[in-house]
Amino acid sequence: MTKPRRVLAALMLGVLLSFTAPTVLAVAAPAAVSAPAPAVQPVVTQAQPGPVIDPADNARANAQKTKSKIVVGVVAAVLLGIVLWGRSIRGKKRKKSADQAKGK
């Protein structure tokens, strides 16, 4: 029991050190002295208009998205049905074998 704890502790320590090591090196590095930068005037630009979306394209995209959601829902329902059917069959077999073991 102690070996998995030691391995887990070592892994956690390694992860912790891997995240903190680059910041320690960056903080410990001496800062380079440079000349002050000249004052920069901010450039004012006019915002570009956003994309224009055609309502027909939007409706088509929504229809495709709805269709894909329906397909995924049907596939999920079929898979759920298969799982439930398999569990019921397995339960019947288990009950049958238990009854045979009891001699019924």
C-alpha positions in Angstrom: 0.0 0.0 0.0 2.9 2.3 0.7 4.5 1.8 -2.7 1.5 3.2 -4.7 1.4 6.2 -2.3 5.1 6.9 -2.8 4.7 6.6 -6.6 1.7 9.0 -6.5 3.6 11.4 -4.3 6.6 11.4 -6.6 4.4 12.0 -9.6 2.6 14.9 -7.9 5.9 16.4 -6.9 7.3 16.1 -10.4 4.2 17.8 -11.9 4.4 20.5 -9.3 8.1 21.1 -10.0 7.6 21.1 -13.7 5.1 23.9 -13.5 7.1 26.0 -11.0 10.6 25.5 -12.5 10.2 27.9 -15.5 8.8 30.7 -13.3 11.6 30.3 -10.8 14.2 30.6 -13.6 12.4 33.6 -15.1 12.3 35.4 -11.7 15.9 34.5 -10.8 17.3 35.7 -14.1 18.8 39.2 -13.8 16.9 41.9 -15.6 18.8 43.6 -18.6 19.1 47.3 -18.3 18.0 49.1 -21.5 17.5 52.7 -22.6 14.0 54.1 -22.2 11.9 53.6 -25.3 10.7 56.6 -27.2 7.1 57.7 -26.5 4.7 56.0 -29.0 1.6 57.8 -30.2 -1.4 55.5 -30.2 -2.8 54.8 -33.6 -6.6 55.2 -33.8 -8.2 53.0 -36.4 -11.8 52.6 -37.4 -13.2 49.2 -36.4 -13.9 46.9 -39.4 -17.5 45.9 -39.7 -18.2 42.2 -38.9 -19.1 39.6 -41.4 -22.5 39.7 -43.0 -24.5 36.5 -42.5 -27.0 35.6 -45.1 -30.3 34.5 -43.5 -30.7 31.7 -46.0 -27.2 30.3 -45.0 -28.1 30.7 -41.4 -31.3 28.7 -41.8 -29.5 26.0 -43.8 -26.9 25.7 -41.1 -29.5 25.5 -38.4 -31.3 22.7 -40.4 -28.1 20.7 -40.8 -27.4 21.1 -37.1 -30.9 20.0 -36.2 -30.6 17.0 -38.5 -27.3 15.9 -37.0 -28.7 16.2 -33.5 -31.6 14.0 -34.5 -29.2 11.4 -36.0 -27.1 11.4 -32.9 -30.2 11.1 -30.7 -31.5 8.1 -32.7 -28.1 6.4 -32.5 -27.9 6.9 -28.8 -31.4 5.5 -28.3 -30.6 2.4 -30.4 -27.4 1.8 -28.4 -29.3 2.2 -25.1 -31.9 -0.3 -26.4 -29.1 -2.8 -27.3 -27.6 -2.4 -23.8 -30.9 -2.8 -22.0 -31.8 -5.8 -24.2 -28.4 -7.4 -23.5 -28.7 -6.9 -19.8 -32.2 -8.5 -19.7 -30.9 -11.5 -21.6 -27.9 -11.8 -19.3 -30.2 -11.6 -16.3 -32.5 -14.4 -17.7 -29.5 -16.6 -18.3 -28.1 -15.9 -14.8 -31.5 -16.7 -13.3 -31.8 -19.9 -15.3 -28.3 -21.1 -14.3 -29.0 -20.3 -10.6 -32.3 -22.3 -10.8 -30.4 -25.2 -12.3 -27.8 -25.0 -9.6 -30.5 -25.3 -7.0 -32.0 -28.3 -8.7 -35.3 -26.7 -9.9 
